[in-house]
Amino acid sequence: MRSLKVLILEPNPFQLMALHQMLNAIGIYDVLTAPSLASALSSLGHRGAVDIAICDPQLKGGDGLALIHHLAAHHEARALILLGSVAQSLMSDLEPLLRQQRLRLLGRLQTPVSAVLMRGLLDSYLITPQELIEA
């Protein structure tokens, strides 16, 4: 798989480790892991923008939603994968922001995450030329 830089925001240590190992098994080794918004922002500050961010926008404390807003405002990710059950009202609020800031929504995955579905979303990112998205 082409070299991708991925950021995972996940407060559950087991789930964070499982997602990290899943990405490694798929062939993605440049993975930034963060259990909190503060650690995610610190990683972005030290390592720079990512290709894909993975998070649950409905995390307790608002960390997931805050990260999405930060990524969109600062153009620190090209694409996003949402975890968990995302309320339709939240999706209705997020979609205009993502479109306006050209942050591509690859899809939504339920937890526990299926490796096959994750691979499909990553493949869709790699297959679609970035120029078509930015046009």
Secondary structure, 3 states (H helix, E strand, C coil): CCCCEEEEECCCHHHHHHHHHHHHHHCCCEEEEECCHHHHHHHHHHHCCEEEEEECCCCHHHHHHHHHHHHHHHCCEEEEEEECCCCHHHHHHHHHHHHHCCCEEEEEECCCCCHHHHHHHHHHHHHCCHHHHHC
